[in-house]
Amino acid sequence: QDDESEEVLVHPVLDLLKDPDPAMTSAEWFKLLYWYREAAGIAYIWTGGDTPTGLYLLAPQYTRPVLDHREGVTHYRYGRENSRPLEVPASQVVVTRYKPDPMNPMLASTWQDAVWHYADMESAAVTSELARWKNGGQYGMILGVPKESTDDYVKQVTMAVRQKGGPTNAG
């Protein structure tokens, strides 16, 4: 609505957005872009060259950034299994992240990461609990017997506690 705005009805970028990839409709393209960002947290869009010829989605599971310790990302390698990978310069790729990973900003955080981290913590807790049950009791556990107890009585109590197992096991 201001005086400096100009409505653009004809522009090469508008044509690209109307038909980004000849292999699919615009609706399919945007849906796939959404799902790549939702599932992998990141989407890679190749422009097809220095002068954009299309907007081609690179599947995130087959796209790997190639890093240089001075320049950062120099190019992307796209390919799977034994295929010869496509080498795409970083200047020709648009990277869009859903939620950047605070520990590695090159990647993104997704709901899958949250599930993975939760499962990892759950596994650690279960492993710790099993070790506690197998090793018995808590550190520094002391079992006292009356002063007048005989050696045979102490051996009987010790065997009884060890046979019981679980957290009361003397270890």
LINWO-V863521 format. One record per residue. N is the residue number from 0. RES is the residue in three letters. NEAR is the number of other ideal C-beta (glycine too) atoms within 12 Angstrom. Layout:
N & RES & NEAR
N & RES & NEAR
This chain:
0 & GLN & 6
1 & ASP & 5
2 & ASP & 5
3 & GLU & 5
4 & SER & 7
5 & GLU & 10
6 & GLU & 8
7 & VAL & 11
8 & LEU & 9
9 & VAL & 10
10 & HIS & 13
11 & PRO & 16
12 & VAL & 17
13 & LEU & 14
14 & ASP & 18
15 & LEU & 23
16 & LEU & 20
17 & LYS & 20
18 & ASP & 21
19 & PRO & 31
20 & ASP & 27
21 & PRO & 17
22 & ALA & 14
23 & MET & 18
24 & THR & 14
25 & SER & 21
26 & ALA & 15
27 & GLU & 17
28 & TRP & 26
29 & PHE & 22
30 & LYS & 17
31 & LEU & 28
32 & LEU & 31
33 & TYR & 17
34 & TRP & 20
35 & TYR & 29
36 & ARG & 27
37 & GLU & 21
38 & ALA & 21
39 & ALA & 32
40 & GLY & 29
41 & ILE & 38
42 & ALA & 33
43 & TYR & 38
44 & ILE & 33
45 & TRP & 31
46 & THR & 28
47 & GLY & 23
48 & GLY & 15
49 & ASP & 12
50 & THR & 12
51 & PRO & 23
52 & THR & 18
53 & GLY & 26
54 & LEU & 34
55 & TYR & 31
56 & LEU & 36
57 & LEU & 36
58 & ALA & 24
59 & PRO & 33
60 & GLN & 19
61 & TYR & 20
62 & THR & 33
63 & ARG & 26
64 & PRO & 27
65 & VAL & 22
66 & LEU & 16
67 & ASP & 11
68 & HIS & 8
69 & ARG & 7
70 & GLU & 13
71 & GLY & 14
72 & VAL & 25
73 & THR & 20
74 & HIS & 24
75 & TYR & 33
76 & ARG & 24
77 & TYR & 28
78 & GLY & 18
79 & ARG & 16
80 & GLU & 8
81 & ASN & 6
82 & SER & 10
83 & ARG & 10
84 & PRO & 18
85 & LEU & 24
86 & GLU & 20
87 & VAL & 31
88 & PRO & 21
89 & ALA & 24
90 & SER & 18
91 & GLN & 28
92 & VAL & 35
93 & VAL & 24
94 & VAL & 32
95 & THR & 23
96 & ARG & 24
97 & TYR & 25
98 & LYS & 20
99 & PRO & 19
100 & ASP & 19
101 & PRO & 12
102 & MET & 11
103 & ASN & 15
104 & PRO & 17
105 & MET & 22
106 & LEU & 24
107 & ALA & 29
108 & SER & 23
109 & THR & 25
110 & TRP & 17
111 & GLN & 21
112 & ASP & 24
113 & ALA & 16
114 & VAL & 14
115 & TRP & 14
116 & HIS & 17
117 & TYR & 14
118 & ALA & 14
119 & ASP & 14
120 & MET & 14
121 & GLU & 14
122 & SER & 14
123 & ALA & 14
124 & ALA & 14
125 & VAL & 14
126 & THR & 14
127 & SER & 14
128 & GLU & 15
129 & LEU & 15
130 & ALA & 16
131 & ARG & 21
132 & TRP & 19
133 & LYS & 15
134 & ASN & 20
135 & GLY & 23
136 & GLY & 22
137 & GLN & 16
138 & TYR & 10
139 & GLY & 7
140 & MET & 16
141 & ILE & 10
142 & LEU & 21
143 & GLY & 9
144 & VAL & 18
145 & PRO & 10
146 & LYS & 8
147 & GLU & 8
148 & SER & 15
149 & THR & 12
150 & ASP & 11
151 & ASP & 11
152 & TYR & 15
153 & VAL & 19
154 & LYS & 14
155 & GLN & 15
156 & VAL & 21
157 & THR & 20
158 & MET & 14
159 & ALA & 17
160 & VAL & 23
161 & ARG & 19
162 & GLN & 14
163 & LYS & 18
164 & GLY & 17
165 & GLY & 19
166 & PRO & 20
167 & THR & 20
168 & ASN & 23
169 & ALA & 22
170 & GLY & 22
